Amino acid sequence: MKNTLNKLRQLLWIVGSCLIGEMAAQQLIPQPKEMTVRADGKVTLQHVDAKVNPQLKLPDEGYTIDIKGTTAVVRAKTEQGLVWARQTLRQLEDADGRLPQVTIKDYPAFPLRGFMHDTGRNFRPVDMLLKEIDLFSFYKLNAFHWHLSDNPAWRIECKAYPQLNDPQYQRKGRDEGKFYTYDEIRAVIAYAKERGVTVIPEIDMPGHSKFFDTTFGFSMASDEGMKVLKVCLEEFFHEIPAADCPYFHIGSDEVHVRNPKAFMKFCEDLVRANGRIPIAWDPGLEPSDETIGQIWYASIGEKLEQGETYPRRFIDSYQGYLNIGSPILNVTKYFQHTPCGVPAANAQALGGILCLWNDVRVADKSLTFPQNGMPNDLLAFAERYWCGGKVLSIGEENLVPTDDTEVYRSLLDFEQRLSYHRDRFLYDWDMRWVANASIPWQVTLPRRRGTSVEKMEWRPARGGVVDMLAFCRRHGVKVHPTMDAWMQTDIYVEQDTTLTAWLGFDSPGRASKMSDGIGYQGQWEAQGRLFVNDTEVFPRDPWKEPGRYRFHQHTWHQAPEEVPYTPEQFCWLRQPAYVPLHKGWNRIRLYCPRVFPGEVWQVTFLPVSIDANGHVSEVQGLVYRRP
């Protein structure tokens, strides 16, 4: 057996080495529409001939690259296309500054590809925003949706009503008194514009505006409130030209007011009178058909996938938020999502915006992205909305497809590219993700027949994170508030070793805080259990806060929302589990109970290597038994 495995590894290494040599140029994210790699070896560019050609028969953001010898000839339909071509050239460079000789033709499937960051709940310094914008541009996202107000605070300098910036009217502990001056806002917009990114400001009206009620003693939707809003908005529009911010988001969600039609007409008319295109959340207060809808309910997306029409142009944000579910599994989910329910843009479907909401107070701003899966999830989103294509339906996105499908093969290819980018370009981003789609599992769940419960036969699953709710849907198992599941896989190693793995029986929401909390001392979280070769394995290190943070209901607008998360609450941030393996085959079995009817039921077992600097990478040399 050992000799057979060694020969197999040698063969895979030889084949892999050849492929890596041929695919050196194909590590791009997002992947170009067309690319040919010449077998002439890599070169150091001496000259880049880059020009805009409006006659180029490509979409507005399209470009071509032809690298021959030491010259790169770049042509683009617009200046925006030139920006993307330059980013492609940067990605093509290896660590020694050499590029493969390639011919590329590329353009996006959707004209709008953005990221939304909520700085109303938790302020984010300008230097961090600029670093984000660099990331957006590098991966060809062309919009930064800047959520500038929320219940805790108004984050825009206000000259007419400076009390809006007064910390006494803002939520305590939420960066009170911090806001962006107009000079800072203009600087962020200019910085983004140079990098091909349009800033879409949002002032949520009249929802998410408790700070406004506290400051003035009346609501935004009142007659007095609309008078104040008119002054504030016109001040913003005067300070920020329409040429720099052609879109303006008016929010409007999660609120009921006495005069919704009149209020929405007031907002839309004011935005249009100042030369902007209004955007509003859907569901939310009903806008006119000329306003762009930003859809955040998956149920609307399901209807679009079934061919239903939408009354206005729209943006897809129903693919899911960064702060919900597992950041590891979300890579798979976003990669497999069908944007706007269609293969490419049409008159209604503009593209998508990936959102990050920080309902919970963030004390250490450097933890926001590792907690929520930036940048790994962003890159999966960027790939899908640039490349387009009809992939999976909403009910299938959270499961790795079977290994005989093209989607599965494409996912493995993307994971290989994502690992490359993690190590080559994103080393300083504390990216907590490793390739995992190929990990095989057998899963069993109970079936209820009358008053009896019987075990379902073992069914295959894949991935370092298995979504049990999605698994139940796939196999027709009725979901109950509490129920049991088992997972097992077999791992072969050539010598006794201790495997390090992210192990988690819960994926705490970074918004609602719903979770079974940290495990009790000496136990895994959510009463999960780990068995290796039929011997139970317990946590090696004691919990710092055993049994804390158990919230089986959401905590929005409650005291727990003001307690920041700790790394111990997330399996991808805490110290990995220690899994003892002996030479030969080892059976890993996980008992995975659903202990309360929460939003997610996801189980993580993912081998990971972490170096002294905290950088993660795949564990080498593991062999899994094929189911």
N, C-alpha and C positions, 0 to 999 in steps of 0.2 A: 504493500500500500504506500509506504513512504517513498519508494523509488518511483512509483507511478506519479505521485504528487510532485516530486522533484522534477521529473521530466515535463509534466504539465506546466509547472512554473517556468522552466527554462524556455519552453515553446512560447508561452505567453509573453515572456520578457523579450524574446527575439522579435515576435510580431509587434509587441508594444513599442519597441525601440524604432522599428521601421515606421510605424504609424506616427509616432511622435515627431520623427524627422519630417514626414510628409505633411503633418498637421501643424507644424510650428507656426504657420501663418493663420491657422484657423482657430485661434484662441480668442477671437473677438466676441465681445458682448456689447450690443446685440449682434447676432450673426448677419452678415451682409446678404442681400438678395442673390447676388452672383459673385463668385470669386474663383479665379484660376491662379494656381501657384505654379510658377516655372521652376524647373529643376536646375536652376543656375546658381544656387547657393545664395547666401545672404550678402547684403551690401551695406556700406555706410553712405548715406545720402550726402551729396555735395550741393545739390540744388533742388528746390521745390518750385515748380512752375504752376502756380495756383491762380486761376481766373474764374470770374463769374461769366457764364454764358447763358443769357436768358432764353436762347433758342434750344437749349438742351432738352431733349424729349424725355424728361423725367418730371415727377412731382416737384413741388417747390423746394422741398428739403433734400432733393436727390443730388447725388454727386457721383463722379467716377474718379478712379485712381489707376494710374498705370506706372509701375516702377520698373524701369529698365536701366541696368547699369547703376550709375550713381545719381540718377535723376528720377524724380517723381513728378508726373504730369497730373495735375488735379483740375477738374472742371466741375462746376456746380451751377445749378439753376439760379440760386440766390446766395446772398452772403451767409444765410443760415446754413446752407448746404456746405459752404466752405468750412464753417466751424466744425461740422460733423466730420468732414474729410480729415481735418487736422487731428481730431481726436482719434480717428481710426489709425492715422499714421503713428500717433503716440502709443496706441495699444499694440501696434505691430512691432515696435522696437523691443529687442531683447535687452538683457541686463548690460550688454556691451554696446548698446546703441545701434545695432545692426538690424536691417529689415529684410524680409524675404522679397523676392521679385514677384509681384502679383499684379493682376488686373482685377479691379473691383467695380461693380455697378450696384448702387445701393440707394434705397429710399424707404421711408416709413409707410406702414400700412394705415396708421392713424395720425392725423395732424396734431393731436393734443395728447401729450404724455407728461404727466406732472406728479408732484409730490406736495402734500399738505402737511404743514407742521403747526400745531396749536401752541402759539406763544401767549394766548390769553390766559390759560390756566397756569402755565409755568413759563416764565420768561426765559428766553434763550439769548445769550449775548451775541452781538453782531459778528464777532470773530468766528463763532461756531456756525452761524448762518452762512457766512462766506465759504467756509470749508464744505458745508453741505452743497452749496451751489456749484462748487468745483466738481463734486461727485456727480451731481445731476448732469452737468455738461459732458463729463467724461463718458457717461453712458447714454447720451443723446436724449435726455429728458429736456423738454423745452418749456416747462412751466413750473413755477414755485408758487403754490397757493399758500399765502401768508395769512393765517387766521389770527387777526390782531386784537380781537376782543372776545371775552367770554365772561361767565358769571363773576370770577374773581376780580377782573380788572379790564380797563381800557388802556391799551398799550401804545396809543398814538399821542404824540404831543398835541395838546389842545390849547391854542392861544386864546380863543374866545371864552372857553370855560376851563380854566386851569384846575378847577376843583376835580375834574375828571382824572387828573394825574395825582391827586392828593391821596397819600397812603391811608388816611383815616377812613376813607370810604371804600377801601378795598379789603378783600378777604385776608385776614391775618395769616402770616406764614407763606403767602403765595407771592413772594417777590414784590411785596407792596411798595409802591413808589417808583417801580422800574417801568420805563416806557422807552419808545424809540423817538428820538427827535426827528424833525423833518429832514435835517441834514443827513442823519443816519439812514433814514428811509430812502432818500434820494441816492445815497452812496450804495446801498444794497441793490437798488434797482439798476443803477449804472453798471455795477460789477456783474450782475446777472446778464444784463443786455449784451455786454462784451462777450459773454460765453454762450450766447444763443438761448438764454432762458428768460422768459417773460414772467414778471411778477404779477400775480392776481391777488390783490388785497381783499380781505374779507372783514367786514364789520357785521356781526350777527345782529339782525334787527327783525322783530323785537325780542326774539328768543335769546336765552343765555345772556341776559343783561341785568342781573341783580345789582351789579355795581351802579348801574344807571338809576335804578329805583332808590338805592341807598343815598346816592349823591344828591338827587334833586327832589326826592319825595313823591315823584310821579313816574309813570311808566313811559317807555318809548312810544307805545301805541296810542297814548292820550293826545289830545290836541296840544297841550303844553309840550309833551315829549317830542312831537313831530316838529314843532318850531325849533327846539334845541337841536334836534338831529339835522335839520336843514342847514343851520349855521355851521355845525361841525363838519358835515359832508362837503359843503361848498368850500370851507376852509381847506379840507383835504384836496379837493379837486383843483383849487387854486394853487396849492403848493406842489402838487404832483401832476404834471401835464398828461393829457390823454394819450399823447404819442408814446409815453413811457409806460403807461398802464391802461391799455385799451379795454380791459375787462375789469369789472368790479362786482364782488360777491356780496349779496345782501342777506345771506343766511336764510332766516324765516322759519326754521324747523323747530319742532318740539315746543310749540307754544300755541295757546288759544287766546284770541283777543276779540274784543267786541266788534271791531270793524275791519275784518281781514282784507276784504276787497279794496276798501279805501286806503288802508295802510300800504298794501302791496303796490297799488297804483301810484301812491305818493313816492315810494322808494324807486320804482322803475322809472317814472317820469323824471325824477331828479337825476338819476344816473344817466339816462339818455340825453337829457338837456345839457349835460356836461361832457358829451362825446364818448361815453363808455357803453359797453355792452353788459347788461346785467346778467348775473348768474344766481340761481336760488336752489336750495336743497329740495329734494323730492324723496320722501314725503316732507311736506312743509305747507305753509300758506300758499294757496293756489296763485301762481303767476300768470301773466299773459303768455300766449303762445310764442311771442317773440323773445322771451327770456329763455336762456339756456338752463335746462334742469340738470342738477347733479344728483344722480340716483344713489341712495345709500341703503335701500332695502333689497335684499336678495329676492324677495317675492316678485318685485317688479322685473328683475333680471330674468327670472324663470319665465315670465310671460313673454318677454322679448325673445327668448330662445325658442319659444313655441310659435313665433311668427306674429305676435300682436304688435300693432303699430303704436308709436309714441307721438304725442301731439306737438312736440317741439324738438329742437336740437338738444342732445343730452350728452353728459359725461358719465362714464361708468366708475362709480366708487363702491358698487355693491360687490366687488370681488373680495372685499373683506378688509378690515383694518389691521395695521401692524400690531396693535395692542390687544388683539383677540387671538386665542389659540396658541399653538406652538410656533415659535419663530423658525424652528427647523422644518416642521411640516409645511409651513407657509411657503417655503421655496417651491415645494412640489405643487402646492395649490395654485400659486400665481402663475407658474410655468404652464399648468394645464388648463388655465382659465381661458374661455373664449371671450375676448373683449367685446363688450356691447352686444354679445350674442350673435355676432356676425364675423365673417372672415376678415373684412376690411371696412374702412370707413365708407359711409354713405351720407345722404343729405341730412340725416338725423344723428347718426352715430359719429361723434367727434373723436372719441378716445377715452382715456381714463386718468384719474388722479388717485394715487395711493395715499391714504390718510394715516396720520399718527396722532391720536388723541391721548392726552395725559390728564385724565380725570384726577388721578392720585397725585398728591404733592411730591415733587421731585426735589430732593435736597442737593444731591450731587448730580449736576447736569451731565457729567461724563458717563453716567450709567444709563441714561435714557436709551441710547441706541443699542448697547449690548442686551438690555432687558427686553427690547422689542424687535430684535432681528434686523437692524440696520448694520451693514448695507446688504447682507445676503438676500433678503426679501426684495429689496429695491432692484437688484440686478435681475431677478427672475421677472419682476414686473416690467422692467425696461426691455428685456428680451421679447416678452410676449406682445407688448403694445407696439413695438417697432416692427416685429416680424408678422404679427397678425396670425390669421389662420383659424379654422374651425377645429377646436381641440375637444375638450370634454364639456359636459353639461354641469350645472351647478351642483347637482347631487353626487357627482363622481369625482370632483376635483381633489378631495381630501384623501383619496386612496391612490397608492402607486398602482398603475395598471399592470396587467399580466405581462410576463416577459416575452410573449409572442406577438406583441403589438408594436407598431411604429412609434406610438406615443412613448412607450417605455424606452425604446432605443434612443429616441430624441432626448428624453429626460436624463439618461446616463451620459449622453454627450454633453448636455448642458452642465451637469454636475462636474464633469471633468474640466470644462472651461471655468466654472465658478471656483473650483479648487485652485486652478492656475492664477486667477485674479486675486484670490485671497492671499496667496503667497507672493505674487509679483507686485501688485499695485496697492493692496489694502492691508498691508502688514500693521499699520498704525491705527487701524479702525477697531481693533479688538473684536474681530468677527468670530462669532461663536457658532460655527457651522462646519460640518465635514460631510463628504459624500456618503450617502446612506441608502439610496433607493434599491440597491441590489441585495440588501439583507433579507433572507427568506424566513418566513415564520409559518407555523401552523397555529391556528386560532380556533378555540371552541367556545361556544356560548350556550346557555341553557335555553331550551324551548319549553314553553308551558302548554300542556295539553290537558284541558279541563282543570282539575285540581292538582294534577301531577306535574312535576318538572323533570324533564329528561335532557341529557347532554346532547348537544348537536355534534354531528361528526366533525372531525378536524377539517378546516378549510384553509387554503393558502392566503397569505398576505405578505406584503413586502414593505421595507422601510425601517429606518431607525426610530420613527414615531408612527404608531398605528392609531388611527382614529376609530374608536370602537363604535361610535354612533353611526358613522358612515359605513362601517363594516356590517352593522346590523341591517341597515337599509339595503345594502347590496345583496344580503342573503335572506331577506324577508323575515328577520327576527324582530318581534315586537319589543320595543324599548320600554323598560319599567323604571320607576324612580330609583330603585336599587336592584342590582343584579351582579352576577359574577362572570368572569371570563378568565381563560388561561391562554398563554402564549408559550410556544417553545421553538427552539432552533438548536442545531448542532454545529459546534465550532471545532475545527481541527487545528492543533498546534504541534510543533515538532519537539517541544521540550516543555517541562513544567514552567509555568509563568504566572504572573499576576496581571490580568487584564484591567485596564482602567476604562470605565465606561460612564457616560451620562445615563443615570437611571432615575426615572421619575414616573410616578403614577398619577400625576396631576399636571395641568397646564394653567396656572393661575392667570385670570384675566388681569391685564394691566389697566383696566378701566373700572370694571364693576367690583373687583377684588374678590369675586366668588372663588372659593377654594376650600379644601379640607385642611389647609394649613400645613405647617411643618410637622413632621412625624413625631410621635411620642418617643421618648428616650429609648434607644435600642431598637426602634422599629422604623420601617420606611413610611413615607407619607401615604395618606389615604388607605392605610391598612394593607397596602400591597406587600407581596412576599416574593423573594428571590431564592430559587433553588439551583444549585450547580451539582450535577450528578447526584440528584436526590438528597443533597445536604443543604439545609437552609443557610443562607448567608445574610448576616445582619450588617447594619452600618458600622464601618470601622471606627469612625470618629464620632464623638458625642455631639448632639445638636447643641447649638448655642442658645436657641430659643425653642425648646421642645414643646410641641402642642399649641404653639401660638398661631394667630392669624386664621382661625377657622371661621369662615363666613359662608354660610350656605344660602345667603340671600345677597343681593347687590348692596353696596354701601354708598351709592351716590348721595351726595349732600349730607352725609353722616360723618361722625367723628373719625371712624377708621380711615376715611378718605384722606385725612391730613397726616397719616402716618406713612412715611416713605417705605417703599419695598426694600428688603435686604437681599443680598445675593443668595442667601440660604434658601430663599423661597423658590428659586428657579434652578432646576437640575443642570441647565446649561451654563450657569454662572458659579455654582458652588463646586467644591472639590469633587471630582468624579468618584464613583463607587469603585471598590477594589474587588475584582472577581477572580478567585483562584482557579486556574486551569491546570490539568495534568497533561502530560504528553499523550497525544492521540486525540480521540474524539471526546467532546464534552457536551453534555446536554444542558442547555439553559432553559429553565421553566420559570415563568412569571405568573403569579396569581394577581389578577387585576380587577378588583371589585369596583363597581360604581356605588359610591357611598351616599350620594345625594343627587337630586335631579338638577344638576348644574348645566351650564351652557355647553361645556365640552367634557368629553371623556376620552382622553388621549394618554397613551402609554409610551414611554421612551426607554429604549435600551440601545445605546449607540456607542460602540467602542471609539475612543478618542485618545490621541496623544497630545499632551500639553507640555511645552518646553519651559525652561526656567524663566522665560520672559512672558509666559502666559499665552503664547501663540499656539493655536490648535492646528492639528493636521490628522490625516487618516492613520489608523493603525495598520502597519504593513504585516504581511505574512499570514493573515487569517484566511482560512478556507471554510466555507459553509456547505453543509450537506444540502443538496438540491431536494426540495420536497417531492 
